[in-house]
Structures are given as C-alpha cells and as structure tokens.
Amino acid sequence: MRTSSCLPAWCSDAILSCEARPAPGTGRNLVLSSRRHACALDCTVREQPTATMQQLTLRTQSTLLAAVFAMTLAGCGGDGPAGSEAVSVPTLIGFASLPADTYVAGPTTGQFISGADYTSATANYGYQLPFVNKQPMQGFSALANGPAAGCFYVMQDNGFGSKATSPSALLHVYAMKPDWVSGKVTPANFATCDTLSGFDANSYMRLRDPDRKLSYAIVADGTNYPGTTQSGATQPVDPLIKSGRLLTGGDLDLESMVVDADGNLWFGDEFGPFLVKTDRTGKVLAREIPLPNTLKLGSNPLVQSPSNPNLGTATANLPNSGGFESMTINPSRTRIYTLMEKDLTTDTDPQRRILNVFDIRTGAYLPTAYSYRVGSGSYVNAAGATVPEIFSVNDMTAINDHEFLVVEKDRGAGDARAGFPATGADRVAARVKKVYRIDLNKVDANGYLVKEEVVDLMKIADPRKLGGAATIDGIFTFPMECVEAVRIVDRSTLMLVNDSNYPGGAGSRSPKRPDDGEFILVRLPVPLNVQ
C-alpha cells in the first residue's frame, strides 16, 4: 500500500508489517485503522509550526500512546490480548524487560558501595567492584512520555542508596521503547526516539550544572571524591565529571520526574528535599527549590533532611531518603504535586505522608497541603520476632486535576509461591504492593485523603502467561522490593516499572541475582476518568 509522505518511517513500517501479518482473531481493518490513527496524529503534530509543536505533542501524547498500544497488543502477531479488550479483573496485557546487567560508558563507579549492599553485591551476586569505565543503568524511579509515541524517558535511581556511596554515579535519563511483542526493551535516540542498536551517548542525557545554578558545592567542585573507597583510599574526581560539572548521586538523590508544558524537566530530590528544573539536555536552569513546612509541624519553616546541603544550624525534620519519591504533574502541566516518602519527625502520626502543590507559573508552593495515610502491618523476622511495619509510597500519577493514583508498598521482596520466605527471614516475601486512587476533594473524618484500591500488584490475572515463570496458576505478581514508577497509558491501561536497587538490592525473581528492569502493562476493569 502507499502511505502519505508525511508519515514517519515507524508508521509506514508498522502498517506494512501489519498488512503482511494480520492479527490472529482480529480484523485487519481494525488494526490498520489504529495504526493510521496514530500516524495521522503524529503527522498533525509534525506539520505544526515549531513554536507549538512541543505543546501539541504533549497534548496528543496520551492519544498516540493509546493507539500504539492498541495496535501493538491487538495485532501483528502479538501475544497479548487486544488493547481494547474488556476485563473483569486487573489483567496483564504486556511485559518487557531490560537485563539488570546493562551499562553505558562513563567514569568508574561503585567504588564507594559499602555495608550490606557491598556484601550482597559481591558475596551473594558475585560482582567485582568497582565498575571500571562504565555506569550501570540500575533500577528506574520515574517514567515520562518521550517525543514520539511508544517511546519513554526513563529516569534511573540516584546511585547506590546514599550520598556517601554514590559520588561517582552519574544522573541519567534514558530514552527507551518497550516492545510488547518481543518482550525486550530497546534503546532510542533521546531527541528523536529513533531506534538505536545500543545504549550510547545518543540514548540518554546526563544532569549537569555548568552555569552554577545550584546554591551549594557539588562533587565536581572538589579535588577528590568525598569519603574513601572500599580499600580505604581517596580518589580524584573523574575529569569528565569535573569538566562538565556533571551531577552525581553525591549531589542529588533523584527519585521522581515530570515534564512541563514548555518541555523542561523537573526532578524530585530526597537530599533536600528539592525540586530541580533542567532543560531537555539536562542543564540545570535555576536554583533548587526547597520545600516549606506547609502544615507547620515543628519550628523549622522548611522540610529538611540530615543530607540537606543548606541545613546549617537548623534541625532536620525529615529522615534521610524520605523526600520526593512520588511526584506528578496536572494535565495542563502547570502544577506539580509532590508526596513525601516518610513522615516528618515532628508529626504525631507516623503514617501521615504530606502532599504539596507547586505552581510552576508563580514558582511557589501553594499554602494548602493534603494528608495521605499509608497502611501498616507486621512480619516475622529471622529471630522469630514480630516486627511492626509502616508501608511507604513510591510513586503517583495524575488522572485529572483532582484524582491521582498512588503506589503503596511494604518492604518485602519476592513471591512466596516461588519459594521466597514468607516469615522468619531478614527479607520476607512481598505481601503489599498496591495502586490506590485518591481524590483531593474527598477526605475522611480525620482529614486524610480517602483511598480506593485500583490494582493489587500481587494478584494480576495473566490468562496468556505473558509473565512467564512469574505467573503461577494464572496469577502474575509484581513482588519487587521497590515499585517506583507508574504511568497512565490510556483510561484503562497502566504501565509500571521497578527499581532493582542494583547491584545490592533484594532480588524479587531470584535470591541469587538482582532484578531486571521489568515494564508491565495492566488492563483495568473500570476505566479511569482521564482528563
């Protein structure tokens, strides 16, 4: 068939491929219509004036994605069910993974990993540290739509778990394409989303501060890395980090990311906690933005962790690794919503998690904040003691201007059905990994946002066994130690990805290897009110 000259190559190739391989059990016209719809939308965007092209891309992205996933899952030989197929329970309709041992060239890193993570990485998993002249891509903590349908910006975690262990770990955002037919994740050009043969310098951006916008000294400003290596030696900062003033896991603990209406990226940090704004190349555009103590819990006017570089004589009121694990942006991309991972030390309720709202146009937080209450439970540890546990929140995403999805989890890792210890171990099997819906207009009698369960990630139907060995008796589980990214693909489909805490985190699929980066699509029985 002939296609319009305005269609990009992926459209033409997809249509021709689909004509050659009509979907089993699916009308060819339906699949072709889905592909042409996506292509027409893409052409509409590409033909607009440059000044409005980016905004149009953002507005049409969810529609493009819905069309692409529908055509991929509905046809052309795919193993998944039709993208528009109704389900009675949350159902797995797509699975793709990136091997844990995936690296990009860069400064040597991992030389400062210590403690239990070092023991796990070396004694349990068999790694030799450091990683010489390369950077592991690690686990992923945030997802955002890339510049083309089916392509995503995926932010890796900050490094190796703390400021002290991560000064040589660069901060990356990658462009990737999950292939729901092959089950693989392929690298893409960061600017164009064209498929690449490997993860090279064209597939990512690295955060940097060449204009010295951040208010504090960074690792690149020093002669040596802070701290000592596993052998107890000091080590000079890598020349690449110094010359480019590249940011590392010793400068920021990035855990979340959104894209605003102008195409700039905003990152949620846990050391401050801070909001950090960059352009699409990773260059910091403004001074970091601290978080006000909106609920006025305690005397500190800000929310600050012990790792805050500007703490000075103030008293920290947020534990380390308790900041912006979760962050999202409203549909018009004018407001950022941040949800803290941990409770303030000055709060009387250890289960409260504060949700704040930042207005991009005014550059300030709104005076109103919301209270989200996490669940709690207990587990039996290796000593046989019952240990109480308060769950954590790991990501959120906006459904519309007032409804959001929140991922909540316990500390467990692994599926008890696959042999992971349910009790009596230092790391017990996962029990609670759930996605809830909240509405800013609905609070309970105690002032907490009302939670409604949307998906139990430990109980996902998988009638087509897309999850492979992870599916037992028709049920797929996502029992990862950390589930840190969720995106709405369309009103009935979610995409989630895990953070593997590479190279020393608890394996959820095997106790003898770190987890791969798993991307999953979950079909919902009740559509979301997507705006």
N, C-alpha and C positions, 0 to 999 in steps of 0.2 A: 504494500500500500504506500501511497505518497503521504508525507506529513508536511505540515506548514514549515516554512523555512525559519520561522521564529522559534520553533521548538528546540530546546536544548537537547544534546545528544542522549541524555538519560531517558527523555520522553520517547524519542524515536526508537531507541533500542528496546525500551520496555514494551512498546506497542507491537513491534515486530516479533519480539520474543513471545509475547502472549498469543499472537496470531499463529505462530508456529507450534505452540504448546497450549492449546485451550485447556482451561482448568477442568479437572475431572469433577463431574457432578455440578458444574456451574456453567451457566450460559455464557458463551464467548462474548456476546454483546455487552453483558453487564460488566465484565472485566475491562473490556476495551473502553466502555463509557467511563469507568472510574479513572482509567489512565488518561484518557483525553481530557477529562475534567481537571485533573491535577495539572496536566500540561497547559491547558488553557489559562488556568490561574497563574501558572508560572510565567507564561508569555505576557499576561496582563501586567504583572509586576515588572518584568524586564523591559517593557516598552515605555514605562513611565519616565518622566524627567528625573535626572539624578537626585535632585533635591528631595523628591518624595518617594524615591524607590525603596529606601530602607524602611520608612514608616509603613508603606504598603506591604512590604514583606512581613513585617511584624503582625499586621492586621490579618493577613491571609494565611499565616503560618499554620494555625490550627486546622484550617480547612484543607490546606495542602496535605498536612500530615494525615488527616482522616482519610483522604482519598488514596494516598500512597499506601497506608496500611491496609485499607480495604482491598486494594488491587493486589497487594502482595499476598495477603492471607487468603483472599478469595480465589486466587487463580494462579495460572502459570506453573502448575505442578507443585505448589506449596503443600506442606503437610498440615498446616494449621487450618482451623475452621474458617468459614467465611467471615470477613471483618464485620459484616452487618448481622451475623447470626445471633439470635436471641438466646440467652442462657438463663437458667433458673437459679444458679448459684455462681459466685465468682469463679471464673474458669480461665486456665492458662491457654492463651492463643498464640504465644510467641516466646521463643527462647533463643538467646545468642550469648556467646561468652568470649572473653578475651583471656588468653592464658596469663596466669599470675606472673610468670617469669617473662615479662615483656619490658624492654628497656629502650631508652633513647641515649644517644651520645651526649656526654656532658662531663662536668667535673666529678672526680671521685667522691663518692658519698657513702654513708653508712659507717664511717669510722668512729662515730660518737655514740652508736647504739649501745645501751648498757642494760644491766639488770635482767629482769625476767624476759624481756624481748630479745636480748642478746642470747640468752640460754635457749630460748625457743627457736630462734633463727638458726643457731649453729648446732646445738646438740640434738634438737628434735627434727628440724627440717634439713639440716646438712649444708647450710650455706656457709661460704667462706667470705668473711667481711674484711675490708670494705668492698664495695662495688667499684672496681677500678675503671676510671674513664667512662662511666655510664651512670645513668639515673634510672632506677626502677619507676615504672609508671604507677605502681602501688594501687591502692584502692581509691574509689571515687566517692566524692561527697556532694556533688551538685550536677544538675543537668539543665541545659538551656537549649532552645532551638537554634540551630545553625542557620547560615544564609540560604540554604536550599532544603526542600522537603526531604525527610528521611535522614538528615544529617544533624548531628547534635554536637554542641560544645559540652565537653565533659571535664569537670574540674577534679583533679586529684587532691587527696588529702595533703595536709601541710608538710608531712615528712614522716618522722618515726616516733611520734607520740608526745613529744615535749620540745620546748625551746632548746634545752641542753643537748638533746640527741640529734637535732635537725639543722644545724647552721650551714651544712653543705648541701642540703636538699632543696633544689630549686622549685619554685612555684609555677606549675604548668596548668594550662587549659588546652585540651586536645580536641580536634575535630574527628568524629567517628561516625561510621554508618553500621548499625546493627543489621545484619542480613537474616531475616526471619525464616528464610528458606534453607540456607546452608547452615545456619546456626553459628556463624562466625561474625566477628566484629572487624570491619576493615578501616584502615586509616584514610583520612580525607584531607584535602587541602584546606587550611584554616580560612582562607579568604574566599575560596570559590566552592568548596565542598566536592571538587573533582576527586575521584578515587585515586589513591596513591598505592604504590607497591609496598611501602613500609612506613613506619613512624619515623619521619625525618624532620628536619627543621621547618619544612613547609606544613607540617601537620599540627603544629602547636604554637602557642605564644607563651612567653615567659614574662612574669611580672618584673618590673624594674622601676627604679626611681631616679632617672638621670637628672631631673630638674630639682631634686632635693625638696620635694613637696612634703614628705613625712617630717614630723617635728622632732624626731629622735634619731640618734645614730643607728645605722644598720650594720650588719655583718660586713658588708663591702667597705665600710669606713675603717675597719681595723686592719692591723698588720697580720695578726693571727686569728684563727677561729677562736671563739670563746671556749674554754674548757680544754680537756685533753682527750686524746684518742684512747682506744682500748689498751694500748701499750703504755699509756701514761705520758705520751709526748705531746708537745704543742705542734701546731701545723699551720703554715702560712695559708691565708685565704687564697683560693684559686684565682689566678689572674683574670679569667673570664668573668668571675663574679665581681671583681674589683673594677675592671674596665667598663663594664656595662651597668654597674651598680644594680646588679640583679638581686632580687629579693629572695630570701630563703625561709625555711621553716624556723630559723632563728629570729626572724623579724616579724612574721605574721603567722598565725595559725588559722588559715583559711578553711572554712567549713561549709560555706554557702555562697551562692552566686545568682544574680539576676541581670537581665539586660533591659535598659531603659528605652524610652521612645526615641532617643537620639542614637541608639546603638552602642552607647557606652556600657561598660560592665561595672557592677557593684559587687563587692565581696564582703561577706560577713566573717569577722575575725573573732577569735576567742581570747587572745592575749590581752586585749584592751578591756572589754570588747570594743571593737571599732567597726565602722563602715569605711570601706576604701573604694574610691572611684578610679577606674582606668579607662583608657580608650581601647579600641579593638586590638591594638598591638601590645597591650599590657603595660603601657606607660601610665604611671600614677599622675592624675590630673589635679589633685587637691590634697590638702592636709587631711589626715584621718579624722573621722568624726566620732567623738566619744558618746556614750550612752548616758543620758540623765537618769537619775533615780526618781522616775516618774511617780511611783507610789510613795515616795518619801519614807522608805523603810530604813531607819537609822539616820545618822548625822552626815554621812558622806553624800554630797549633792550629785555625785556621779556613781555609776556602777563600774567598779574596777576590780580586776583580778590581781593576785600577787605578781603576775607576769607583766602587768601594765608598765610600759617603759616610762610613763609620766606619773607614777604613783607618788613619788616623793615621800612626804611625811604623812600622807593620808593613810587611812586604814582600809585595806582591801575588804570588800563586802561580797565578793563572788568567788567561789573556788576556781582553781585552775581548770581549764577545759570545761568551762560552764557557760560560755558565751553563745555566739550566734550560730549554733549548729543548724538551726532552721531559719529560713528566710524565703520570702516570696514577694511578688510584685502584683499590683492590681491590673485588670485587663487593659486599662488605658495607659499603664506604665508610668504613672505619676506618683504613686505611693509605694513605699517598701515596708513590709511587715516583718518584724524580727521576733523570734521566740527563743528565749534562753533555754539552754540545756539543763542548767541546775538552778537551785533556789538560792536566793540571797541569804547570806549568813545571818542577816538581821531580820529575817522573816520568821514569824511564829509558826508558819505552816511549811514544813519541808517538802510538801508535794505541790506547792504553787510554782508555776512557770509563767513569767511575765511576758506578755505580747505587747510590743510597742509599735507605733506607726510613725514612719519618717516621710515627710513631704519633700519630694525632690525639688519642686519649684521654689519653695521658701528655704530649703536647705536646713530644715529644723524638724525635730520630733514634735508630734502633737502632744498636748498636755494630757490626753486621755490614754490610759493603758488598760489592758484586759488581763484577766487571770484565768489561766488554764491549769487544771489539776490532773496530774499524772496518777496512774494507778499504783498499786503496791502489791507485794506478795512475799513469799519466802521460799527458801530452798535449803536442802540439807547438804552441808559441805563435807570435805574429806574426813574431818574429825568427827563427823556424826552430829554436829550441832546444827540446830535450825537457825538460819540467818535471815533476818528481815531484809527486804529489798524494796527500794523505791524505783520505779521504772523511769525511763528517760524519753525525751522526744528527740527525733533525729532529722526530720525534715518536714516542710509544709509547702503547700502549693495552693494558689488561689483558684477557686471555682468561678467566682464572680466578685463583686465589690464587697460582699459581706460574708460569703461562705468560703471555707477553706478545708483542705484535707491535711491531716497531721499524722505522721508516722510515730508510733509509740512502741517501745520495746523493753524487754528485760535484758539481763547480762548474759543469758545463755547462748550457746552455740552448738549447732548440730541437731540432728533428728534422732530422738530416742528410738524410733523404729529401725534406724540404721545402725544401732549399736552404741550410740553415744550415751554416756551415763546420765540418767535422769536424776539421780540423787547420789550422795556420798562421794563427791569429787570436787576438786578445786574449781573446775569449769563444768557445770552441768549443762545438759541439753536445753535447747531453746523451748520456752513454753509460751511466751507472749511476744508476738510480732504482729501488730495490727495497724490498720489505717482507719482513722476516725474522721468524721465530718463535724465541723463546728460552724456556728453562725454568730457573728458579732452581735446580732440582735436578740440572741437567746442566752440568758443566764439563769442559773438556778437560784434557790432561796439564799444561798451563801455568797452569791455574786460571781460564781465560777461559770465559765462557758459550758454549755451543755454539749456532751459528746455523744455522737451516734456512730456505732461501728459500721464501716463500709466493707472492709475486707479483713478476714483473719488470714494472715500470710502463712500460717501453719496448717491451713486447710483450704487449699485451692484445687478445685476439680481439674483433672487433666485426662479426659477420656481418650485423647490421641497420643498420650505418653510423650509429649514434646520434651518433658523434663528428664527423659532417660532414667538413669538409676535413682534420681532424686524423687521419682514418682513411684509410690508403693500403694498397691490396691486402688489405683485410680486417683490418688491424692498426692499432689505436689506440695512440698513445703519449701519455704524460703527462710531457713533457720539460721541466717547469718548473725554473727556476733554484732555486726553493725549494718543496718539498712538505712542509708543516709541520703537517698535521692529518690524523689517521686515526681512524675510529670503526668499531666492530663493530655493524652493523645487526642481523644475526642470525648464526647459526653458519656460514652460507655466503655472507654478503654483507658487504663493506667499503664505507665511504664515505670519500673523501679530498677535500681541498681544498687549493689552493695559496696561497702568499703571493706577491703580484706585486711587492713592493718598490716600490710606486708612490711618486712618479712617475718615478723614475730607474732602476729595475731593468732587467735584461736581458729583453727580450721573448722569449717562447718560441714564440709563434704567428706573430708578425711582428716584424722588426727595427725597425719604424717606429712601434710603439705598445706600451704596456705591456699585460700580460696581463689579461684579465678574471678575475674570481673564478670558477673552474671547480669545480663539485661533480660528482663521478663516483661511480657505484656499480659495484663489481666483484664478480661472482659467482665463488666459489671451487670448484674441482673436488673438493676434500677438505674436509669440514666441520671447523670448529674445535671444540675441547672447551670450549664456552662454559659458564660456571657461572651 
